[in-house]
Amino acid sequence: MAGKKYLEAAKEIDRERRYPLDEAIKIVAGHKLAKFDETVELAVRLGVDPRQADQNIRGTVVLPHGTGRVSRVLVIAKGEKEREARDAGADFVGSDEIIKKIQEENWLEFDRVIATPDMMAQVGRIGKILGPRGLMPNPKVGTVTFDVAKAVSEVKAGKVDYRVDKAGVVHAPIGKLSFGENKLRENAHALLTAIIRSKPASAKGNYIKSVALSSTMGPGVRVDTASAQKTEAAAA
């Protein structure tokens, strides 16, 4: 059952209206409903068919102001690359012993996994554990690489993975309510620009079908798609 604060906030939002992006951010940022610092998330419904390999949109973007959450990073590597990972600020570093720990103890005290290409055969053994949790390293999003220092630095700086789900929707965080309107706006622009630039050549018709903005505990605000798509032109 919805709480009193939620219902009061929802009354101020016109469910039939599509708000300009800046106004939607102002509305969401103005409604703090929880004692904790709520995450603000964008949901973008795309005109793609995720069942088609070339339309299964996936990518990464480093948000200008980060996400407000410091990710715990595990790097699976050997030798010199272990040292590079530690120097770059990785929280956990190891090779076969780390893989064994995950396998035998179901140890999952990390938020992101980066692996060097020469370790992927071994990492494959824990694919059934990492995969369903969205933790499996993938070269498409830069988490399978020999440049582990760069990969760790980007994750720590606020790198966000985005991927279209089976319903054709991308959900991704753009920060915390405590960021304020300006930082949230700049992060939203960065994410939307990345999604728009990921448009596959085979996608026909309207690519950005709908956009909504919400906080963890707050009601969603529908965003005018034209204002959302202006972000790409501004960044070009």
FIKEPA-621512 format. One record per residue (C-alpha): x, y, z; residue in three letters; residue number from 1. Coordinates in steps of 0.5 Angstrom, whole numbers, plus 2048, in hexadecimal, padded with zeros to 3 digits. Layout:
@x->X, y->Y, z->Z, r->Ala, k->NUM
...
//
This chain:
@x->800, y->800, z->800, r->Met, k->1
@x->803, y->807, z->7FE, r->Ala, k->2
@x->805, y->80B, z->804, r->Gly, k->3
@x->802, y->812, z->805, r->Lys, k->4
@x->808, y->816, z->803, r->Lys, k->5
@x->808, y->812, z->7FC, r->Tyr, k->6
@x->801, y->814, z->7FB, r->Leu, k->7
@x->802, y->81B, z->7FC, r->Glu, k->8
@x->808, y->81B, z->7F7, r->Ala, k->9
@x->804, y->817, z->7F2, r->Ala, k->10
@x->7FE, y->81C, z->7F3, r->Lys, k->11
@x->803, y->822, z->7F0, r->Glu, k->12
@x->805, y->81E, z->7EA, r->Ile, k->13
@x->800, y->81E, z->7E4, r->Asp, k->14
@x->800, y->817, z->7E1, r->Arg, k->15
@x->7FE, y->819, z->7DA, r->Glu, k->16
@x->803, y->81E, z->7D9, r->Arg, k->17
@x->80A, y->81D, z->7D7, r->Arg, k->18
@x->80F, y->822, z->7DA, r->Tyr, k->19
@x->815, y->825, z->7D7, r->Pro, k->20
@x->81B, y->821, z->7DA, r->Leu, k->21
@x->81D, y->827, z->7DE, r->Asp, k->22
@x->816, y->828, z->7E1, r->Glu, k->23
@x->816, y->820, z->7E3, r->Ala, k->24
@x->81D, y->821, z->7E6, r->Ile, k->25
@x->81A, y->827, z->7EA, r->Lys, k->26
@x->814, y->823, z->7ED, r->Ile, k->27
@x->818, y->81C, z->7EE, r->Val, k->28
@x->81D, y->820, z->7F2, r->Ala, k->29
@x->818, y->824, z->7F6, r->Gly, k->30
@x->815, y->81E, z->7F9, r->His, k->31
@x->819, y->81B, z->7FE, r->Lys, k->32
@x->815, y->815, z->801, r->Leu, k->33
@x->81A, y->811, z->805, r->Ala, k->34
@x->81F, y->812, z->80A, r->Lys, k->35
@x->824, y->80F, z->806, r->Phe, k->36
@x->827, y->812, z->800, r->Asp, k->37
@x->823, y->80F, z->7FA, r->Glu, k->38
@x->826, y->80D, z->7F4, r->Thr, k->39
@x->823, y->811, z->7ED, r->Val, k->40
@x->822, y->80C, z->7E7, r->Glu, k->41
@x->820, y->80D, z->7E0, r->Leu, k->42
@x->81C, y->808, z->7DC, r->Ala, k->43
@x->81C, y->809, z->7D5, r->Val, k->44
@x->817, y->805, z->7D0, r->Arg, k->45
@x->81B, y->804, z->7CA, r->Leu, k->46
@x->818, y->802, z->7C3, r->Gly, k->47
@x->81C, y->7FC, z->7C2, r->Val, k->48
@x->81B, y->7F4, z->7C2, r->Asp, k->49
@x->820, y->7F1, z->7C7, r->Pro, k->50
@x->81F, y->7EA, z->7C4, r->Arg, k->51
@x->823, y->7ED, z->7BE, r->Gln, k->52
@x->82B, y->7ED, z->7C0, r->Ala, k->53
@x->82C, y->7F3, z->7BD, r->Asp, k->54
@x->827, y->7F7, z->7C1, r->Gln, k->55
@x->828, y->7F4, z->7C7, r->Asn, k->56
@x->82B, y->7FB, z->7CA, r->Ile, k->57
@x->830, y->7FB, z->7CF, r->Arg, k->58
@x->836, y->800, z->7D1, r->Gly, k->59
@x->839, y->804, z->7D6, r->Thr, k->60
@x->83A, y->80B, z->7D8, r->Val, k->61
@x->83E, y->80F, z->7DD, r->Val, k->62
@x->839, y->813, z->7E0, r->Leu, k->63
@x->83C, y->81A, z->7E1, r->Pro, k->64
@x->83B, y->81A, z->7E9, r->His, k->65
@x->83B, y->813, z->7EA, r->Gly, k->66
@x->835, y->80F, z->7ED, r->Thr, k->67
@x->836, y->811, z->7F4, r->Gly, k->68
@x->838, y->809, z->7F6, r->Arg, k->69
@x->83F, y->807, z->7F6, r->Val, k->70
@x->83F, y->800, z->7F3, r->Ser, k->71
@x->843, y->7FA, z->7F6, r->Arg, k->72
@x->847, y->7F8, z->7F0, r->Val, k->73
@x->84A, y->7F1, z->7F0, r->Leu, k->74
@x->850, y->7F0, z->7EA, r->Val, k->75
@x->851, y->7E9, z->7E8, r->Ile, k->76
@x->858, y->7E9, z->7E5, r->Ala, k->77
@x->85F, y->7E6, z->7E6, r->Lys, k->78
@x->866, y->7E9, z->7E7, r->Gly, k->79
@x->868, y->7F0, z->7E5, r->Glu, k->80
@x->860, y->7F1, z->7E4, r->Lys, k->81
@x->85F, y->7F0, z->7EB, r->Glu, k->82
@x->863, y->7F5, z->7EE, r->Arg, k->83
@x->861, y->7FA, z->7E9, r->Glu, k->84
@x->85A, y->7F9, z->7EB, r->Ala, k->85
@x->85B, y->7FA, z->7F2, r->Arg, k->86
@x->85F, y->800, z->7F1, r->Asp, k->87
@x->859, y->803, z->7ED, r->Ala, k->88
@x->854, y->802, z->7F3, r->Gly, k->89
@x->851, y->7FB, z->7F2, r->Ala, k->90
@x->84E, y->7F8, z->7F8, r->Asp, k->91
@x->850, y->7F1, z->7F7, r->Phe, k->92
@x->855, y->7EE, z->7F2, r->Val, k->93
@x->856, y->7E7, z->7F1, r->Gly, k->94
@x->856, y->7E1, z->7EC, r->Ser, k->95
@x->855, y->7DA, z->7ED, r->Asp, k->96
@x->854, y->7DA, z->7F5, r->Glu, k->97
@x->84F, y->7E0, z->7F4, r->Ile, k->98
@x->84B, y->7DB, z->7EF, r->Ile, k->99
@x->84B, y->7D5, z->7F3, r->Lys, k->100
@x->849, y->7DA, z->7F9, r->Lys, k->101
@x->843, y->7DC, z->7F5, r->Ile, k->102
@x->841, y->7D5, z->7F3, r->Gln, k->103
@x->842, y->7D1, z->7F9, r->Glu, k->104
@x->83F, y->7D7, z->7FE, r->Glu, k->105
@x->83B, y->7DB, z->7F9, r->Asn, k->106
@x->83F, y->7E1, z->7FB, r->Trp, k->107
@x->83C, y->7E7, z->7F8, r->Leu, k->108
@x->83E, y->7ED, z->7FC, r->Glu, k->109
@x->83F, y->7F1, z->7F6, r->Phe, k->110
@x->83B, y->7F6, z->7F1, r->Asp, k->111
@x->83F, y->7F5, z->7EB, r->Arg, k->112
@x->844, y->7F0, z->7E8, r->Val, k->113
@x->84A, y->7F2, z->7E3, r->Ile, k->114
@x->84E, y->7EC, z->7E0, r->Ala, k->115
@x->854, y->7EC, z->7DB, r->Thr, k->116
@x->853, y->7E8, z->7D5, r->Pro, k->117
@x->858, y->7E2, z->7D7, r->Asp, k->118
@x->853, y->7E1, z->7DD, r->Met, k->119
@x->84D, y->7E0, z->7DA, r->Met, k->120
@x->84D, y->7D9, z->7D9, r->Ala, k->121
@x->84E, y->7D8, z->7E0, r->Gln, k->122
@x->848, y->7DD, z->7E1, r->Val, k->123
@x->844, y->7D9, z->7DD, r->Gly, k->124
@x->843, y->7D4, z->7E3, r->Arg, k->125
@x->83F, y->7D9, z->7E7, r->Ile, k->126
@x->83B, y->7DC, z->7E1, r->Gly, k->127
@x->835, y->7D9, z->7E4, r->Lys, k->128
@x->836, y->7DC, z->7EB, r->Ile, k->129
@x->838, y->7E3, z->7E8, r->Leu, k->130
@x->834, y->7E3, z->7E2, r->Gly, k->131
@x->82D, y->7E3, z->7E5, r->Pro, k->132
@x->82F, y->7E9, z->7E9, r->Arg, k->133
@x->832, y->7ED, z->7E4, r->Gly, k->134
@x->839, y->7EC, z->7E6, r->Leu, k->135
@x->83C, y->7E9, z->7E0, r->Met, k->136
@x->842, y->7EC, z->7DD, r->Pro, k->137
@x->840, y->7EE, z->7D6, r->Asn, k->138
@x->845, y->7F1, z->7D1, r->Pro, k->139
@x->83F, y->7F6, z->7CE, r->Lys, k->140
@x->83F, y->7FA, z->7D4, r->Val, k->141
@x->846, y->7FA, z->7D6, r->Gly, k->142
@x->847, y->7F5, z->7DB, r->Thr, k->143
@x->84B, y->7F0, z->7D7, r->Val, k->144
@x->851, y->7F4, z->7D6, r->Thr, k->145
@x->859, y->7F4, z->7D7, r->Phe, k->146
@x->858, y->7FB, z->7D9, r->Asp, k->147
@x->856, y->7F9, z->7E0, r->Val, k->148
@x->858, y->800, z->7E3, r->Ala, k->149
@x->854, y->804, z->7DE, r->Lys, k->150
@x->84E, y->7FF, z->7DF, r->Ala, k->151
@x->84E, y->800, z->7E7, r->Val, k->152
@x->84F, y->807, z->7E7, r->Ser, k->153
@x->849, y->808, z->7E2, r->Glu, k->154
@x->844, y->804, z->7E7, r->Val, k->155
@x->847, y->808, z->7ED, r->Lys, k->156
@x->845, y->80E, z->7E9, r->Ala, k->157
@x->83E, y->80C, z->7E8, r->Gly, k->158
@x->83E, y->808, z->7E2, r->Lys, k->159
@x->837, y->805, z->7E0, r->Val, k->160
@x->835, y->7FF, z->7DC, r->Asp, k->161
@x->82E, y->800, z->7D9, r->Tyr, k->162
@x->82B, y->7FA, z->7D5, r->Arg, k->163
@x->824, y->7F9, z->7D2, r->Val, k->164
@x->81F, y->7F4, z->7D5, r->Asp, k->165
@x->81B, y->7EF, z->7D2, r->Lys, k->166
@x->815, y->7F5, z->7D2, r->Ala, k->167
@x->81A, y->7FA, z->7CE, r->Gly, k->168
@x->81B, y->7FE, z->7D4, r->Val, k->169
@x->822, y->801, z->7D7, r->Val, k->170
@x->822, y->802, z->7DE, r->His, k->171
@x->828, y->806, z->7E1, r->Ala, k->172
@x->82A, y->80A, z->7E7, r->Pro, k->173
@x->82C, y->811, z->7E6, r->Ile, k->174
@x->82E, y->813, z->7ED, r->Gly, k->175
@x->82B, y->815, z->7F4, r->Lys, k->176
@x->826, y->81A, z->7F6, r->Leu, k->177
@x->82B, y->81D, z->7FA, r->Ser, k->178
@x->82E, y->81F, z->7F4, r->Phe, k->179
@x->82A, y->825, z->7F2, r->Gly, k->180
@x->826, y->827, z->7EC, r->Glu, k->181
@x->82D, y->829, z->7E8, r->Asn, k->182
@x->831, y->822, z->7E9, r->Lys, k->183
@x->82B, y->81E, z->7E8, r->Leu, k->184
@x->829, y->822, z->7E1, r->Arg, k->185
@x->830, y->821, z->7DF, r->Glu, k->186
@x->831, y->81A, z->7E0, r->Asn, k->187
@x->82A, y->818, z->7DD, r->Ala, k->188
@x->82C, y->81C, z->7D7, r->His, k->189
@x->833, y->818, z->7D7, r->Ala, k->190
@x->82E, y->811, z->7D7, r->Leu, k->191
@x->829, y->813, z->7D2, r->Leu, k->192
@x->82F, y->815, z->7CD, r->Thr, k->193
@x->832, y->80E, z->7CE, r->Ala, k->194
@x->82C, y->80B, z->7CD, r->Ile, k->195
@x->82A, y->80F, z->7C7, r->Ile, k->196
@x->831, y->80E, z->7C4, r->Arg, k->197
@x->830, y->806, z->7C5, r->Ser, k->198
@x->82A, y->806, z->7C0, r->Lys, k->199
@x->82B, y->800, z->7BB, r->Pro, k->200
@x->82A, y->802, z->7B3, r->Ala, k->201
@x->825, y->7FC, z->7B3, r->Ser, k->202
@x->820, y->800, z->7B8, r->Ala, k->203
@x->81B, y->803, z->7B4, r->Lys, k->204
@x->815, y->808, z->7B6, r->Gly, k->205
@x->815, y->80C, z->7BD, r->Asn, k->206
@x->81C, y->80A, z->7C1, r->Tyr, k->207
@x->81A, y->80D, z->7C7, r->Ile, k->208
@x->813, y->80B, z->7C9, r->Lys, k->209
@x->812, y->80E, z->7D0, r->Ser, k->210
@x->816, y->810, z->7D6, r->Val, k->211
@x->815, y->810, z->7DD, r->Ala, k->212
@x->819, y->813, z->7E3, r->Leu, k->213
@x->818, y->811, z->7EA, r->Ser, k->214
@x->81B, y->810, z->7F1, r->Ser, k->215
@x->81C, y->80A, z->7F5, r->Thr, k->216
@x->815, y->80B, z->7F9, r->Met, k->217
@x->812, y->810, z->7F5, r->Gly, k->218
@x->80D, y->810, z->7F0, r->Pro, k->219
@x->80F, y->810, z->7E8, r->Gly, k->220
@x->80F, y->816, z->7E4, r->Val, k->221
@x->80E, y->816, z->7DD, r->Arg, k->222
@x->813, y->81A, z->7D8, r->Val, k->223
@x->811, y->81D, z->7D1, r->Asp, k->224
@x->816, y->819, z->7CD, r->Thr, k->225
@x->817, y->81F, z->7C8, r->Ala, k->226
@x->81B, y->822, z->7CE, r->Ser, k->227
@x->81E, y->81C, z->7D0, r->Ala, k->228
@x->821, y->81B, z->7C9, r->Gln, k->229
@x->824, y->822, z->7C9, r->Lys, k->230
@x->829, y->820, z->7CD, r->Thr, k->231
@x->82D, y->81C, z->7C8, r->Glu, k->232
@x->82C, y->822, z->7C3, r->Ala, k->233
@x->82F, y->827, z->7C9, r->Ala, k->234
@x->835, y->822, z->7CA, r->Ala, k->235
@x->837, y->821, z->7C3, r->Ala, k->236
//
